[in-house]
Amino acid sequence: MVSPEASLLGARLDENHSPETNGWMAVCRRCGAQTESPRGRQHAPNERRLARSEQWLDAQSRTRHIDYCEESPTK
């Protein structure tokens, strides 16, 4: 049974990017979260690694914000 927290985090990861697996392991190469199968159709983060996946999403958000600020013209 998957917890609601894991389901929500999996959905957030899916919104951020499509899972990228090697076809042999059910792990996304991009974020390191587990996927539902080696084919990687959606993220299914492990309960014990939710904090790591949350940190990864936060880091991606900060990176996008920094990139946006660098591209914006200064006034």
Helices and strands as residue ranges (DSSP letters): H 4-16, G 47-49, H 50-71
